[in-house]
Amino acid sequence: MTVRTLYHFPLDPASRQVRLALGEKRLAFNEQTVKYWERPADLVALNPSGLTPVMVEDGLILCESRAILDHLEETCPEPPLMGREPAERAEARRLLQWFDRKFDYEVGGYLLHEKMEKRLLGLGAPDLASLRQGREALRSHMSYMEGLLRDRDWLAGNRLSLADFAGAAQFSVIDYFGDVPWQDFPAVKTWYMKVKSRPAFRPLLTDRWPGLSPAAHYDDLDF
């Protein structure tokens, strides 16, 4: 029997991607919550970058989300989460990069830094200009997604993929703090409701962190 331990922070979008994939594939795992900002010795010993997530599977150490997700697709191919056709897989990979790099930098880098990381690190009140920049970027990204989702059932095509989990992981943490303008983007809201209603998503809805309270609608499936 395969033994997996996931070292993660509950409100880390990258960690959430992996948790969603593990849940969708119905793979059992043990959880170890880590305060990555404190660079704990056990985490750094596994991953010198000190970043989450890290998964240890029967002694094999897999560092950070892309390595873990690729490994899961390779070793546990059912259900496939990269698409069954080359075009779908290519689009899923493109959107994974989009959320991991562009969205994370332009949106999460501002909103989550100001709303979450500053409080975890004791760096004072959020900067209003940074919050405004993050919110404007969020609307721009949601406009782009709205266009994609008018013609697609899921972000990369007709099937659920890791692209959806990458996007939902980002949105779920931003939504935890109540910063998503759902009412202005109905196609994105419908997409998120579909992802949010999947069994793999339910553990995320129970996540809480001391001193960081979620928005009232955070765990509401019919928000």
HUFEN-V349732 format. One record per pair of residues at least 24 apart in sequence whose ideal C-beta (glycine too) atoms are under 6 Angstrom apart, sorted by the first residue. I is the first residue (numbers start at 1). J is the second residue. D is the distance in whole Angstrom. If there is no record, write none. Layout:
# HUFEN-V349732
I,J,D
I,J,D
This chain:
# HUFEN-V349732
2,58,6
3,58,6
4,29,4
4,57,5
5,30,5
5,32,6
5,56,5
6,31,6
6,53,6
6,55,5
7,32,5
7,34,5
7,43,6
7,54,4
8,52,5
8,53,4
9,36,5
9,52,5
10,207,4
11,173,5
11,209,6
12,52,5
13,169,4
13,170,5
13,173,5
14,65,4
15,52,5
15,53,4
16,169,4
17,65,5
17,165,5
17,166,5
17,169,5
18,53,5
18,65,6
18,68,5
20,165,4
20,200,5
21,69,6
21,72,6
23,200,3
24,200,4
25,76,5
37,120,6
37,121,6
69,162,6
81,161,6
81,162,5
83,161,6
88,156,6
88,157,5
91,156,4
92,156,4
92,161,4
92,162,6
92,163,5
95,155,6
95,156,6
95,163,4
96,162,6
96,163,6
96,166,5
99,166,4
99,167,5
99,170,6
103,141,6
103,170,6
106,137,4
107,134,6
107,137,5
107,138,5
110,134,3
111,174,6
111,179,6
115,177,5
142,185,4
142,188,5
145,188,5
146,185,5
146,187,5
146,188,6
149,187,4
149,191,5
150,187,6
164,195,6
168,195,4
172,204,6
176,214,5
176,218,6
178,215,3
197,221,5
